[in-house]
């Protein structure tokens, strides 16, 4: 391309092979199109606390998850959402293709939750949850469920979803006659926030990133 006269650096046509440039400050154009380095891909896991919106900005000026990751240099975006009052693991990335696939129901990415509800929850209802609970809009919500503890005041259930429609867990329990008191997502596609304090974040390591990509058919 250089020998063909197609490359221009800072307004001057380049005729020297092996020219050293400052890739940050020099302006390189090929065939009249400016060339830019691709953004470095970034993958962040946040242990989201209550009271934060899973978006970049909020029209009501409520705190967002971006406020919690000020140390992240790259502009990253949440993969899916956690409600304002839901805690737990949230993935943020600028890898658009991976984010799209992780959020698409086609790839059946598992999300694991621990749910605390008000009142005594009978174990036989976990079987009903696996068979499917019909929601108010007619959607049949299915989830794997395990009763961890139960008494007259509170019951704790572990759940695994692969779709995760809007407010699905709360709607499932509402359909069964129960109110959710506390909801935490503890695992997303085999990535855990175990050992992370609430509100903290970390970068995924290479092994974790490759594992996520393999799950959705990316090499």
N, C-alpha and C positions, 0 to 999 in steps of 0.2 A: 504493500500500500504506500509505503514511503517512496519507493523508487518510481511508482506510478504518479507521484505528486498529489496524492489524495489526503495527506496529513498536514494539518496546520497547527502550530503551537504558538500561542500568544499573538495571533495575527500573521505569523510568518510561515511560509511553506517550508517544510522540513525536507532536506536532501541528505542528511547525515544519518546513517544507520547506527543504532546503539546510542542515540542521544539520551542523556540523562536529564530527567525532568523532576520537578517538585509536583508529585501527584495530587497534592492538596491545593496548591495555589496556582499552578500553571493551567491555562485553558487549552485543551486539546480538542480539535475538531477533525472529523473524518467525513468526507463527502458533505461538508457544510453542516453536519450534525455534531453537537457537543457530546463528548464522551465523558461519562461519569463512572466512578468506581461503584460497584454494587454495594449496598448497605450490608454491613456485617450482621449476620443473623444472631438474634439474642433470644434466650429462653429463660424465663424467670418464674419461679414458684413463690407465691405469696400465701402466708397463713392469715387469711383475711379475718379481721375482727368484725363484730357487729357495728352498725352505724356508718358503713362506707358503701357507696354506690359502685357497682361493677361497670364503670364507664370512664371515658377520658374527662368529660365535663358534665356538670349537672345544672340545669336551668334554675334550680332552686338554691344553688350555691351550697349544697350539702357536700361533705367530704367525699372524695372519690378514692379508689384504690391507687390512683396515680400519686396521690399525696403521700402514700406509704412507701413508694419506691423511688424517692428522690435521687438515690445514689446510682440508679440505672441510667447510663449515658444514652442508650438508644431509645427511640420512641417505640414502645411496645403496646400491644392491645390485648384486652382480655379475651380468652377463648371461652365463649359461653358466658353465663352470668351466675352470680349468687345474689339472692335477695338482700336488701338492706339489713335485715335482722338475722341473716344466716352467716355462720362462721365457716372457716376451713380453707381447704386448698383451692387455689385459683392459678391457672397457668396464663401467663402473658407473654406474647411473642410478636416479632415483626416478620415471622415466616408465614406468609399468607396462605400458601398451599397446605402446609401442615395444619394451620389453624382451621382452615375450611374443612379438611377431612376429619379432624378430631371432633368437630361440632356436628358433622353430618350423620344422621341416624343410620345410614347405609353401613357405616364401619363399626357400629355397635360398640362404641367405647364405653367401658364400664365406669360408673361413678358410684362410690360407696359413701354412705351416710350413717351417722348415728342420730337417731331421733328420740327426743324425750316428749312424751305426750301426757296430758292430764288424765288421771284415772287408771283403772285396772283394765289392761288389754288382754283379752283371752288369746291363748296361743293358736287356737284353731283359725283365727282370722289371718294368720300369716299364710296359711294355705290359700285362703281366698285372694290375698294380695298376689300370690304367684299365678293364680288362675286368671286374675284380672278384675279390677274394680271399675265399674262404669261411672264416669264423672258426669258433671252437670251438662256438659256439651255433647255427651254421647260417646266420648272417647273411652276406649277400654285400656286402662293403665295397668301394666303388668310390672311386677318387681319381685326380686328375690328378697325374702324377709326372714329375720331370725329374732326371736324374743330374747333379750339379754336379761331383763329383770322386770318384775311387775308387782305393784302393790296398789292399795286403794288410792294413794295420792298420785303416783307417777309410774309410768312404764317406759322402758327404754328398748328401742327396736333398732336393729342393724338392717340397712336396706342397700340393695344394689340395683341401679337403673342403667339402662343403655340409651334411652332417648332423652329424658329430662326436659319435658315441656314446661312452659311457664308455670311456676308455683305448683308443680305436679305433686310433690310430696304432701304439701299442706292440703291440696285438693283431695288426695287419696284418703287421708285421715278424716277430713271433713265429711266425705261420702260415707265413711264408716261410723261417723258420730263422735269423733274425737278432735280435740284442739291440740295443735303442736305448740309446745312451750319452748323448746330449744332444738335447733337444727345445725348440725356440723357435717361438712363433707370432709372425710378423712383420707380419701384416696381418689385419684383421677388417673385412669389408664395405667395402673400399677405404680404410679408415682405418689409418694406419701409425704405428708408434712409432719410426720412423727419427729419429735425432738425439737421442733421449731417453736419458739415462743409466739404467741398471738401478735400479729402485726409485723412480724419479721419476714424477710425474703432471702432467697438465694438463687444463684444461677444454676441451671441444670448442668450436670457434667456430660461429657461426650457420650458415655455409655447410656445415660438416660435418654438423651436426644435420639440416638440411634434406635433405641428400643421403641420410642414413640413412633418414629418414622416407619419402622418395620410393621407396626400394628396397622398402619393405614396404607401399606403398599408403596412407600417411598424408600428409595435406596439412599 
